[in-house]
Amino acid sequence: MKILITGAGGNLGRAIIPALTAAGHSLRLFDFRELGDTSGETLVGDVRDINNVREAISGVDAVVHAAALHGIHLAKWRPEDFWGINVTGTFNVYEAAREAGIKRVVLCSTMGVYGDSSQPAEDAWSVVDEHKALLPSDIYGLSKKLCEEMAELYARKWGLTTVALRLGMFVPESTLDRYGFRLLFGGVDDRDVAQAVGLALTHQPAGDIDAFNIMAPMAFELSDAQALHNDKLAVLEQRYPGCNTLFTQKGIDALALTWGRTLWPVAKATAVLGYRPQYGFEGYLKSLQRGLAETDYPPLGLPWWGV
């Protein structure tokens, strides 16, 4: 297919451009900045300008809509910026796609749409699957919920298919250990993100719309929710015998890194989308056992290290 990627210069673009190119797709890369050397056609523009979007979308078969502000931008960007880039920008993408007769969008959404409904109980971790209510707790989550609602309207009224991917955290981390432990609590490796985007480009959902949680493979069982509240490291030891000794040997403060209190099943994405996440906490542990240094880790597949 000829695919438009909006926000192609961001972390998501970096993750998916090589995978989509390798799959044989032809790419048009749209961003507000010059992208330099790439494997696709490039176009500079602003998603807040519908004429820029119309130009970008002309002649493509599908859109991967990744242009957005994210949770990490909340501290430095204004609410009106989130509205303009995320909400108005997404409206421009859907309206331009409708005008051009384009029938498929992969909408890059976020775990942040769940917001308050993902808060854990007092005595157990929360379990957040796609049946949970969307109760965003900040402007970022709200903007993405509105994007999903917009997608539903265009699917219902104009048959514009959308697969919304509620992505876990995959932005670059400062250390290998933070990356590894993040895979326990709503993180996802960018290679698995790329896999999900590729699947979403061909999936045909009922009613032309569906949404999926895209996270690392579950490191725990759903039945662990209460035990995790009582003793996280004990449950880790049960699931991965010897891991706490390994952490001690490596000087890793596992208790400080086990900050999450939410389980994120990917059962729906596995059953319906065909998603098979490959990079989880077990892989991180194996890299520790092999004694790899942080600078040795990219050959295992983390292309972002040092970026």
JOTAJO-V869494 format. One record per residue. N is the residue number from 1. SS is DSSP state (H for helix, E for strand, C for the rest). PHI is phi in whole degrees, 0 to 359 (none if undefined). Layout:
((N;SS;PHI) (N;SS;PHI))
This chain:
((1;C;none) (2;E;268) (3;E;240) (4;E;270) (5;E;249) (6;E;276) (7;C;64) (8;C;293) (9;C;274) (10;C;272) (11;H;298) (12;H;291) (13;H;302) (14;H;303) (15;H;283) (16;H;261) (17;H;302) (18;H;298) (19;H;292) (20;H;290) (21;H;296) (22;H;297) (23;C;281) (24;C;97) (25;C;282) (26;E;261) (27;E;246) (28;E;244) (29;E;254) (30;E;245) (31;E;205) (32;C;280) (33;C;235) (34;C;294) (35;C;260) (36;C;72) (37;C;290) (38;C;219) (39;C;261) (40;C;214) (41;E;293) (42;E;241) (43;E;213) (44;E;268) (45;C;184) (46;C;236) (47;C;295) (48;C;284) (49;C;254) (50;H;296) (51;H;290) (52;H;300) (53;H;291) (54;H;301) (55;H;297) (56;H;293) (57;H;273) (58;C;298) (59;C;85) (60;C;262) (61;C;263) (62;E;202) (63;E;234) (64;E;257) (65;E;266) (66;C;248) (67;C;294) (68;C;187) (69;C;273) (70;C;235) (71;H;303) (72;H;292) (73;H;267) (74;C;300) (75;C;287) (76;C;242) (77;C;248) (78;C;278) (79;H;305) (80;H;294) (81;H;290) (82;H;299) (83;H;295) (84;H;295) (85;H;282) (86;H;280) (87;H;275) (88;H;299) (89;H;300) (90;H;289) (91;H;303) (92;H;298) (93;H;297) (94;H;291) (95;H;291) (96;H;294) (97;H;295) (98;H;299) (99;H;298) (100;H;273) (101;C;77) (102;C;280) (103;C;245) (104;E;214) (105;E;229) (106;E;263) (107;E;263) (108;E;275) (109;E;259) (110;E;205) (111;H;298) (112;H;294) (113;H;293) (114;C;283) (115;E;50) (116;H;294) (117;H;287) (118;H;266) (119;C;292) (120;C;287) (121;C;286) (122;C;293) (123;C;242) (124;C;198) (125;C;291) (126;E;274) (127;E;240) (128;C;241) (129;C;246) (130;C;289) (131;C;277) (132;C;294) (133;C;294) (134;C;269) (135;E;231) (136;C;304) (137;C;247) (138;C;207) (139;H;295) (140;H;296) (141;H;300) (142;H;298) (143;H;300) (144;H;286) (145;H;298) (146;H;296) (147;H;298) (148;H;295) (149;H;294) (150;H;298) (151;H;300) (152;H;297) (153;H;298) (154;H;291) (155;H;290) (156;H;289) (157;H;272) (158;H;231) (159;C;65) (160;C;272) (161;E;291) (162;E;230) (163;E;249) (164;E;266) (165;E;254) (166;E;274) (167;E;280) (168;C;284) (169;E;284) (170;C;220) (171;C;293) (172;C;303) (173;C;258) (174;C;278) (175;C;219) (176;H;299) (177;H;293) (178;H;296) (179;H;300) (180;H;298) (181;H;289) (182;H;299) (183;C;294) (184;C;280) (185;C;229) (186;C;94) (187;E;273) (188;C;206) (189;C;286) (190;H;294) (191;H;292) (192;H;287) (193;H;301) (194;H;299) (195;H;301) (196;H;296) (197;H;297) (198;H;299) (199;H;293) (200;H;294) (201;C;289) (202;C;241) (203;C;288) (204;C;247) (205;C;282) (206;H;296) (207;H;72) (208;H;68) (209;E;209) (210;E;198) (211;E;223) (212;E;222) (213;E;285) (214;E;239) (215;C;227) (216;C;294) (217;C;301) (218;C;299) (219;C;273) (220;C;237) (221;C;264) (222;H;300) (223;H;290) (224;H;277) (225;H;304) (226;H;283) (227;H;297) (228;H;296) (229;H;296) (230;H;281) (231;C;199) (232;H;298) (233;H;291) (234;H;294) (235;H;292) (236;H;301) (237;H;295) (238;H;296) (239;H;282) (240;C;227) (241;C;306) (242;C;90) (243;H;293) (244;H;291) (245;H;296) (246;H;299) (247;H;299) (248;H;297) (249;H;299) (250;C;269) (251;C;70) (252;C;261) (253;C;275) (254;H;296) (255;H;296) (256;H;291) (257;H;271) (258;C;271) (259;C;268) (260;C;281) (261;C;221) (262;E;221) (263;E;258) (264;C;239) (265;C;294) (266;C;244) (267;H;299) (268;H;294) (269;H;297) (270;H;292) (271;H;284) (272;H;259) (273;H;272) (274;C;85) (275;C;291) (276;C;228) (277;C;299) (278;C;253) (279;C;239) (280;C;229) (281;H;297) (282;H;299) (283;H;295) (284;H;299) (285;H;298) (286;H;296) (287;H;294) (288;H;294) (289;H;297) (290;C;282) (291;C;76) (292;C;286) (293;C;278) (294;H;303) (295;H;288) (296;H;269) (297;H;287) (298;H;306) (299;H;300) (300;H;284) (301;C;130) (302;C;270) (303;C;288) (304;C;274) (305;C;300) (306;C;89) (307;C;283))
